[in-house]
């Protein structure tokens, strides 16, 4: 007797991971609101009930993309924190690890950044708290570097936001398999983060490394939230 499939009209290899991958690609190309579950089902040549077996709604798919992305990012950060290395090496590993992870999950990264506001309110609170926690951890690493005399003394919140932002937006301009390899991008970003774009001999006279907003007690919004302008 032929077993009855639990997924109506589904291909044998239709999996949760496949649905998430295809949905992320469609959300990135067409936008979350511009993509229907029917289009996801059409990609696999199945009816919508086959998708409903795994996810109750499009919103559930979006939420899981966010949750998985946050879990990967947090696990990677925690692994680095457990290493017996200094603050400089930690930041280098954080940047290189993010670039490597992002380059393999470009659609997920794009959906994670561009569709946060589409999440249910309860999930939105959780996502933003995880982002803030991640940022605070990198701030602490930078603060440690300043205390040890390794990093320039700028506001840790600003420094961490800049460092993370250098990798965060690569989905806008980096194309896997294009002219530049992941190694090229990693080398360029880390060099810019560590040394800036001016050679030491070309630094303007009297250049201050302390932002005026930090001196005035201002604060820059966390990554992915607000305008990024100092609050007066």
N, C-alpha and C positions, 0 to 999 in steps of 0.2 A: 504494500500500500504506500502510495506517495505521501511523504510528510507534508503537512500544510504549513506554508510559510507564515511567519508572524508579521511580516511586512508586506501588505497588499501590493501586488504588481511590482515588487521591488527586484532589482538585480541582486544576485547572491552576494556581491561584494559591496553593496551599499552599506556604509558604516557611518557612525557618528562623526568620526574624523573627516571623512570625505565630504559630508554635508557642511561641516564647519569651513573646510578649505574652499569649497565652491562658493558658499555664501559670502565669505570674506572677499573673494575675487569680485563677485557681482556687486556687493555693497561698495567696493572701492570704485568700480567702473561706472555704476549707474546711480550710486547713492543709496543709502538705506531706505529712504522713503520711496525711491524710484524702483525698488526691487520687490517683487512679489514672491510668495512661497511657490506659486505656480511656476515661476521662472526657474526656481531652484529645482523643482520636481522635473521640469522639462529638460533640464541639463542631463538628468540621469535617465530620462525616458520612462518615468514612473508617474503614478498619480499622487496627489497631495497626501492621501492617507499614509503613504510610505514615509513621508517626511514627518507627519504627525506622530508616527510611532516613536520617533526619537526626540522630537521637540513639539511642544504644545502650540508654539507661536513663533513668529519671526522675532519677536522681542526676546524670547528665550535663547534663540541662536545668537543674537547680538550680545546678550549678557554672558553667555559662555565664552564667546570670543574674548571679551574683556577679562573675564576671570582667568582663563588660561594664560592670557598674555601677562597678567599681573603675577600669576603664580610662577611663571618662567623667570620674570624679571626679579622677583623677590628671592627665589631660590638661588639665582646666580649671585645676587648681592650678598646673601647670607653665607654662601660658600667662600666668597672673598673675605668677608669679615672674620671668618674663622682661621684664616691664614696668618702665620707669624711673620708678617711683613710690615714695612713702614707705610705711612700715609701716601707718599708719592707712588709707590708700587701699587697700593690699593686703587688709587684713582686711575692709574694706567690700565690696570686689569678691568676696572669697571667700564671704562671707555671702550677698550678692545672687545670685552665680552658683549657689550650692548651692540656694537657694530656688527659683530659676528651673528648675534641672535636676530637683529633687525634685518640684516641682509637675506636671511633665510625665511623671514616672516613679514615681508613688506606689506602685503595686503592686510594682515592682522594689525600691523602697526598703524597703517592708514585709518582703518576702522576704529581702532582704539583711540586715536587722537580726534578724528573728525566727527564721531558719532556718540560721544559721551553724553551729550544733552538728550539723546533719544532714549536713554535708559530710564527705567522706572525710578521714581524718587528714592525709594528705599535702597536700591542698588547704587544709585548715584552718590549717595552719602558714603557708602562703603568704598567705592572706587576712588573718590576724592581723598578719603582718609588714607588709603594705601599709598596714593601718590605723595601725599604730604609726609607720610612716614618715611618713604624712600628718600625724599628730598632732605628731610631732617638728618637722616643717617649720613648722607654725603656731606652735609654741612658740618657734622661732627668730625668727619675725617679731615675736612679742610681745616677746621678749627685746631685739630691736633697737629696738623702740619705747620700752622702758624706758630703754635706754642713751641714746637721743636725747632723753629727757625728755618724750616725747609721751604715754606710758601710765603709769598708776599702778604702783607697784612691788609687784606681787604675784607669787607663784610662777608662772612661765610655763606650767607643766604644768596647774595649776589653771585659769588664765585661758583657755588654749587649749581645755581640756575643756569649760568653760562656754560659750564662744563657739560651738564646733561643736555642742554639745548643744542649743543654742537652735534650730538648724535641723534637726538630725537627727530629732527626734521629731515633726515637723510632720505626718507621715503619720497620727498618732493623732487629730489634731483638725482638720486642714485638709481641706476638701472643694472640689476644683476646680469652678468654676461656681456656687459658693454665694454667700452674702451678702458675703463679703470677697474682693477680687481679690488676685492675686499681688502687685500693687504695694502694696496695703494691708498685707499680711503682711510684705513686705520692709521697708517703712518702719517698721513697729512693732518688728520684731526688731532692726533696725540702731539705732534710737533707744534701745531698751532696752539693747542691748549697749554703746553709746557713753556713755549718760547715766544708766542705771539708772532706777528708777521713782520715786525721790524727787526733788523739786525741790531745788536747792542750798540754799535757805533753810530747808528742813525736815530737813536731815541732823542726826541726833542728836549731841549734844555728845560729843566724845571717841571718835567712831566710828573704829575701826581698819580700814585697808584691807589689812592683812597678816594672812592667816588664821593661827590658832594652830598648825595642822598644819604650815604652811610654816616657822614659827619653830622648831618642834620637830624639823624635818628629816623630817617625814612625806611620804608620796607618795600621790596619788590614782591609782587604777587608770585605764588608758587607756579611751577611749570604747568602750562596748560590751562591756567585760570586767570581771568582778569586781563587787564591791558598791559601789565608789566611796567606801569609807570610808578615812580615812587609816590607814596602817600604822604602828604604834608599834614 
